[in-house]
């Protein structure tokens, strides 16, 4: 070991790391705003679909009503589920930039707390998605095997 090695808990944020963090903040802010807009548009689309179901039924699309209901509910729920990671990313981006500019340790710590929470949420959501996909695949295989495929 080198005698000049520092303890990991005495890390310093030099100019190179600051520049990486500021670039990460810019991209994070861009992505967060983009996904918040997409979530808003998805929610509006879902609400629009659900509010126009009767009009669709009156127009002769009676057979598709269940499909429209499923689409509307999905378009309402998906933005609600994906709102928090985008919000956490935006908070991280804003706080990390401000903490670097003002050399504020409290905002720096809070920024990383938002990053951790957002990534943890996405990790849990990923595990739930993997479980649901696995259940769907198993159910499909069982159904097809019973039908003789």
N, C-alpha and C positions, 0 to 999 in steps of 0.2 A: 504494500500500500504506500501511496505517496504521503509524505508528511504534510503536504499542502491540501490534501483532500478535506472537504468540509462535511460536516454532519448534514444529512439530507434536510433536516428541519431548519437549517440556516441558509436555505436557498436564497439566492438573490435574483431579482428580475432585472436583467440588463437590457440594453437598448434593442438587441436582436429579439429577445423574448417579447418585449413591449410591442415591437413592430408586428410580430406574429400575432399577438393577442389583438391588436388594433385591426389587423386585416381579418382575423376571425370574427371580430365584432361587426365589421362592415358586412361580411357575407352572412353572418347570423341574422343581422337586422334585415337585410334584403330578403332572405328566405322566410323569416318570421312574418314580415309584412305580406309577402306573397301568399303564404299559407293562411294567414288570417283573412285575407281578401277571398281566397278560394273557399274557405270555410263559410264565410258570410254569404257568398253566392250560392253555395250548396244548400245552406239553410233556407235561403229565399226560394230556391227552386223546389225544395221539398215542401215548404209551406204552400207555394203556388199550386203544386200538384194536388196536395190534399184539399185545398180550398176549391179546386175546380173539378173534383171527382163527379159531383152531381151533373155539372155541365157536360162532362165527357159521357156520362151515362145517357143523358138526354140526346146526345149527338149520335148515338148508336154504337158506342164502344162498350156495351154492357159486358161482353165476354172478357174485356181487359181490365175491369175494375179492380180485381184482386191484385193484378200486376201493378196498376197505378198506386194502389194503397201501399204495397210493399216498397215500390220505388220512393214514394213520398216519405214513408217512415225511415227508410234507409238514408235518404238525403237529409232528413232532420237529425238523425242520430250520429251519422258519420262526422259532421262538423262538431258536434258536442263532444265526441270522444277525442277528436284530434285537435281541439282548441288549446288544451293545456300545454302540450309540447311547444306549440308555436308561441304561446304567451311566455313560457319560461325562457325560450330562446331569445325573444325580444328583450325581456328583462335582463338576461345575461349580457346581451350585446350593449344595451344602454349603460348598465352599471359598470361593466368592465372598462368601457371607454372613459366614462367619467372618473372611475377610480384611478386609472392610469394618468389621466390629465391632472387630477388634483392630489395624487399621491395619497389616496384615502384607503386605509387598510380595511375599515368596516364595509365600505362598498365593494371592495375587492373580494372579501369573504362572502358577502351576500350574493355577488355575481356568480361565484362558483357554487354556492348553494342552489341557485336557480338552475345552473347547468346540471348539477347532480340530480335534482328532482325531475327535470325534464327527461334526462336520459334514463333514469330509473322507471319513470312512467312508460317511456317507449319500450324498455326492456320487458316490463310486465305485460304490456299490450302485445308485444311480439310473442311471448310465451303463450298467452291466451290464444292468439291467432294460430300458432303452431298446433296447439291442442285441438282447436276447432277444425282445422284442416285435417288433422289426423283422424278425428272422429268422422268427418265427412268421407274421407277415403275408405275407412273401415266399413262404414255403412253402405257405401257404394259397392264395395267388393262383396259384402254379404248379400246385398240385394241382387246383384248380377249373378252371383253363384246360385242363388235360389231360383233364378229364372232360367238357368241352364246355359249361361254364356260362358 
